[in-house]
Amino acid sequence: MYQPSFQDPKILKIINNECYRPLFKVLLDHENSAFSLNLNANLIDMLEEYELTETLDLIRTLQSNGKIEIVGTAKFHPILPLLPLE
């Protein structure tokens, strides 16, 4: 899951309400569901900033129930091999 840091808060709320939150609710209700989730730190920051914490709570619940494995990625999607080591 990703949204650019400059995403309009109104658009983010629409995406959250129509896509993210309903998806996680469905997955929570399906007993045999399991998946991996690439969750970018930038999106976590925005969900917190714009008080869309129900989605984060659903993700936490899914993770604690063993239904998802969160796959990390670098914030802002840098090309990691091109970054200096220092």
C-alpha positions, 0 to 999 in steps of 0.5 A: 500500500502506498500513497505519495507524501503530497496526496490530497487528504480528501483523496486519501480519505476516499481511497481509505474509505472505499478501498483500504478499510473495506478490504481489511474488514473483509479479510478479517471476516474470512477465516482462512485468509492470509496474505503479505502486505507491503505497507509504506511508512509514508502511508502509515504517517498519513493515516495517523496524521489524518486520523484514519486510525481505524485502518491501522487498527484493522491492520494491527488486528490482522497481524496479531491474528496471524492473517498478514505478514507485513513486508517492509520497504524504504520510506519514499521508495529510494533506489537503495543500491544507489544510496551512499553507505554513510 
